[in-house]
Amino acid sequence: MARSSTRPTSRDVARAAGVSQAAVSLVLGDKWRGRVSETTAQRVRQAATDLGYRPNLAARNLRLGHTRTVLLVVPALTTEFFAGVYTGAARVAARHGFGVVLYPSPEGVGPARDPFASAQAALDGVIASSMAADALTAISGDQLPLVMLDSDPAGSLGAATVNLDITDGVRQVTDHLLGLGHRHLLHLAADIPSWTFRIRARELADRLAATPGTRLTTAHAPITIDAARSATETALTAPGPRPTAIVCDDDKLAAGAYKAARRLGLRIPDDLSVTGLDDLALATALDPELTTVRLDAELFGERGMQALLAVLDGREPPHGDIPVQLIPRASTAPPRPS
């Protein structure tokens, strides 16, 4: 007999086995011993096999108060970085029987509407980037087991924080440029009120302050190529000596700096060195290829999920920032002699 295209239910199994739905639930939940006979249990299992019945785990989990679902809250997906974070988180989640729902904050930063009728009822936990932290209050995510990414450990909303060693990344970039002989740097800073960008600015300023004879200029721009181009043009045409190197908070900002340099007739790296931070695919699509700091997005997502699983299990999450690596390419060189 051909099976119906409609998914069989526990009622169908009960009817086929000649028992109640309660008996089906006991047998398939392996709680039947002492309540129904061995013969009845065998009949129920056989009926379930014949019908191709599979329990509705989602409904069962809701009754138990667990959905085995985690929400990953990120800024708008304007780069592949957060896609990598999702890939890493989902890989670890799948090994533990969890699913991950990706929720980009609609405007990249700021509040977001609740993606569920009630986030607290539909989720076991939340992983959130500090760039999308304002969305947490709107979805009541700050009242769930929470792991924060790219967040100040001292002031985090979450039960745990997972960070890339951004401070060391900025240190590597700065030392690279100083080692080449650059002394006047332009910081093309992301115009986003986020901890990760504040510590980049602080580390760069502190590093240069400790090096005699250096000068730091700062320009702010949203993370778009056009905004970065405009901010860089303004900074490079301002009165006074022109910076010989640009430190960009993001590879996309660096792409905007490239466009500004070409508009002004400046050659990279002969007239101007440029660095990024991320090592997106864009970094090797630029000409010349971009010196940048490689951030392992997938490992970042993996560590975030591992930390949340530890929180859910009542264990101590792993500690220690994730190492990052400077990738020197052709966009940096010693400055021209003045």
TALINNOR-V369350 format. One record per backbone hydrogen bond with DSSP energy under -0.5 kcal/mol. NH is the residue of the N-H (numbers start at 0). CO is the residue of the C=O. Records with the same first field share a line. If there is no record, write none. Layout:
NH->CO, CO
This chain:
12->8
13->9
14->10
15->11
16->12
17->13
18->13
23->19
24->20
25->21
26->22
27->23
28->24
29->26
30->25
31->25
34->31
35->31
40->36
41->37
42->38
43->39
44->40
45->41
46->42
47->43
48->44
49->45
50->46
51->47, 48
52->47
56->54
59->55
60->56
61->57
62->58
63->59
64->60, 61
65->60
69->98
70->124
71->69, 100
72->70, 126
73->71, 102
77->75
83->79
84->80
85->81
86->82
87->83
88->84
89->85
90->86
91->87
92->88
93->89
94->90
95->91, 92
96->93
97->92
98->67
100->69
101->99
102->71, 100
104->73
107->104
120->117
121->117
122->118
123->68
124->68
125->144
126->70
127->146
128->72
129->148
131->128
132->129
134->131
135->132
136->132
137->133
138->134
139->136
140->135
141->135
142->139
143->140
146->125
147->159
148->127
149->161
152->150
154->151
155->152
158->145
159->145
161->147
164->321
165->163
168->164
169->165
170->166
171->167
172->168
173->169
174->170
175->171
176->172
177->173
178->174
179->175
180->176, 177
181->176
184->182, 214
185->244
186->184, 216
187->185, 246
188->186, 218
190->220
191->189
193->191
195->149
196->193
197->193
198->194
199->195
200->196
201->197
202->198
203->199
204->200
205->201
206->202
207->203
208->204
209->205
210->207
211->209
213->210
214->182
216->184
218->186
220->188
223->221
227->223
228->224
229->225
230->226
231->227
232->228
233->229
234->230
235->231
236->232
237->234
243->183
244->183
245->272
246->185
247->245, 274
248->187
250->276
253->249
254->250
255->251
256->252
257->253
258->254
259->255
260->256
261->257
262->258
263->259
264->261
265->260
268->266
270->266
271->266
272->243
273->330
274->245
275->290
277->292
282->279
283->280
284->280, 281
285->281
289->282
290->273
291->326
293->291, 324
294->277
296->294
299->295
300->296
301->297
302->298
303->299
304->300
305->301
306->302
307->303
308->304
309->305
310->306
311->307
312->308
313->309, 310
314->309
321->162
324->293
326->291
327->325
330->288
331->328
